[in-house]
Amino acid sequence: MKPASMTAAEHAAPVPEIAAPDAEIAFGRGWHQAEKYGGAVFRWAGDNAELLVATVQPVAYKLRVMLEPGPGVALKPFDLEVEIDGAPSSTVRVRGKEAVTIPLPPRRPAIHRITLRALGGGAKAPSDERTLNFRVFSIAVERAAPDVLPPHQTPGKGWYPLETFAGKRFRWVNNDAEIVLAAGGENERLAMAIEPGPGVGSKPFTLQIQRADGSTVADIAVKGFEQVDLPWPAGETMIRLHVDAPGLKSGADPRVLNFRVFAP
């Protein structure tokens, strides 16, 4: 494959960007200008191609990149090193034209600096003085649907699957629902909307915040559907939501539904 270059007609026409205008992506160093050839729009990447990606919503983010090897790696499969915010994150084998998915750190709001590096790249093409390690046809940001917890805190044991009813998203809890702090997350107080369920007779109850060893951090009174502020003890990577309840069942559902937590 020869390095693609624009025809005279394509050079005269405006070339669309490989990322959507609303994708909250900016191109840093290491990229060549967008090109169009044979109906395809792409950008060639040289050494250390940088992207700036904004993550502002309380959901998990992934970056999806469609790319293929270029003359800089002799048009052969190569290892793509992904560096996020200055730290090596992963290495992906790129065998041909394919999509690569890059999970972003669970922090928000943030602007992440992502560097894409072709290991062993840098060779020059005979007909082009530029370094063309790989070319990218599209870059998209994928946002997960909102869950009941922020992206840096994930549901562990004790949670039922995410549900949707009447436009609201929530998870029911039997008991001892674990909240695990994701790698890169920070301890903080956690605000959530909670409502008593059939397991406590749909009446006010006391929610215990426990450490991993079972010791109690705080007792929170939940009187009805309300927003509560849960403390996160310093140094802990997991907390547990516990309720002393008889675990009553409703006639229509075989599960024990002590309370439910709503997505923001």
N, C-alpha and C positions, 0 to 999 in steps of 0.2 A: 504493500500500500504506500503510495506516495503521499507526502504531506498535502492535505487539501488546501487549496487557495481559492479565493473568490474570483469569479469571472468579472469582466468589466461592468456588466449589467448589475450583478449582485453587489459589486463594490459601490455603485452609485446609489442603491436603495438602502434605506435605514435597516440595520440588522437588529432584530429583536434580541432581548437578553435571554440567557438560558435559565434564569430564575424569574419567577413571577414577580410583578411589581409589589405585591402585598406579602411577599415571603419573608420580609424582615431580614434580608441577606445582603451583605455588602462584600465586594471583592477587594482584597488587599493586594500585597505584592505577589509576584510569581505567576500572574495570569497574563495571557495575551488577550487582545481585543476579541470581542465576539465576531464570529465569521459565519458565512452561509455558503454552502457548496452542495450541489446536487439535491437541493431541497432540505438539507439538514442544517440546523443551527448549532454551533458549538463554540467552546473556548479551549484553546490549547493551554496546558499547564506546564510551566517550566519547573525550576527547583523551588521547593518550599512554597507551594501555592496556598495563600492564606484566605480564609473566609471569616467574616464577622457575622454572627448569628444572634439575634435578640430573642430571648425567651421571657415573656412577660405574663403569661397566663398561668394559673395554678394547676397545670397538667404536665404530664410527661411529654418530652419532645424527642423526635428523631430526625436526623438529616438523611435524605435519600438522594444518592448521587449516581447518575447513569454515565458510565465512562468506558473507555477502551484504551489498550496500550498504544503508544506512539513510537516514532523513530528513536526517541531518547532511551527506550528500553528494547530497541531492535524489533519492535512490533511483536514482542513475545510476552507470555505471562510474566507478571512481576508482583512483588510484594509492596502493597501500599501501606505506609506507616501513617497512622492518624495521631496527631498531637493535639490535645485540647487544653487550652489555657496554660501552655508551656510545659505540660507533662505528657509523655508518651501514653497513649490510651490503648491502642490496639494495632495489630498488623493484619491486613486482609489480602488474601491471594486473589489477584485479578487475572483471569485466564483469557478473557476476550471482552466483547462488548456486554456489559452486565451492570446490574444495579447493586450498589453497596449501601448498606444501612448503618448509620452511625448514631448510637444513643448519646444524648447530651446529658451533662451532669444535672442532677435533680436540684437545681437552685433557681430561684426566681425572685424578683426580676434580675436578669443578668444579660451581659453581652459576652458571648464566648468567642475566643479567637481560636480557630481551627486551622491547623496546618496539615496539608496533604503532601506527602513526600514519597516519591518513587524510589525505593531502595535499588541501588545499582543503576540508576538512570543517569542522564546527562550527556549521552552520545548525541552528536550533531547529525542532522540529516544532510545528504549530499546536496540537495537543491534548496536548502533553507538554513540561514545562519542562526535561527532561533533554536532554543532548547525546547523540544516538543516531547515531553515525557509521556503524557497521556492527554486525551481530549475528553471533555465533559459535555454531554448533550443536554443534560437537565439537572437542576438542583432544586429539591423541594423540601419544605419543612412539614413533617407529619406531627400533628398534635393528637394525643390520646383523648378519649372522652373523659370529662371530669369524674373523678372518684370521690369518695367521702373524705379522703385525706389528701393533703398536699403531696406533690411528687417526691419530696425528700423523706416522706414517712409512708410506709407501706403496710397494708393489713397482713398480719400473721395468722396464727391459729385463732379460732373462735368466731370468725366472721362468716356469714352466709354470703352468697354471690351478690354482685351489684344488681339492683332491680330498678325498674322505672314504672311509675304509675301516676296518672294524672299530671304528667309533665315534670314530676319530681324524681330525682335519682337518690337511692338510699341503699343501705345494707342493714339487714336485721342482725342482731347479736343474740346468741344463746347465753354464753357467759365467758368470762376470762378472755375477752378479745384482746389480742396482742397488737401493738403498734410498734413497728420496727423502724429505727432510724436508718435510712439508706446511706451508703458510703458517700462522703462528701456533704452530707446534711449537717445541720447545726441544731443543737438543743434549743428549744424555745417553748413558750407556752402555746398550747394548741387550742384553738377555738373551734367548736363544732356545735351543730344543731342536733339535739337529742330529743326523742319522744318516748314516753313509756309505752310498752306493748302488752299483749295479752299475758305474757309470762309473769308480770307483776300486777295483773288485774287492771292494766291500763290506768294505774294510780301512781301518785308520787312515790319516788323511791330514792335510796341513797346509792350513789355510784362511788365505788372505791377506786382510787388510782393507786396501783401497786407497782413496786419494782419487780425485777425478774426473780428475786429471791422470795417474793410473796409478801414482803413488808409493805405496809400502807403508807403512801405519801400524803394523801388527802382524801377527805370525804366530801363529795359534791351532792347537794340536794337538787334533784330533778323533779320539779313540780308538775310539768306538762311539756308541751312542745316549746322549747326555749334554747337560746344560745348560751352555752356554758364555756368557761375558760378553764382548761385543764393544765396543771403545772407539769413541767417535765424536769425531773430531778437531774442535777448536774452529774455528768459522768456516765449516765445510763444510755444504752443504745436500744433499749426496749422497755415499754411500759405495758401494763395490763389493766383492762377495764373489768372490774368485778362487781357483781351485785349479789347480795344475800336475798334470794328470792325462791319461792316454792317451785318455780318453773312450770307454771300452768300452761296448758295447751288450749288453743282455740279449736272449736269444732271443725273449722274449715281447713286447718293446716296442721299436719302432724309434727311440725317443728316446734321447738321451744323458742318463743319470740319475746325475750325479756324487754328489749328496747331496740330502737333503730336510730341510725345516724344518717343525716342527710348530706348530700353533696352541696358545696357552696354555690 
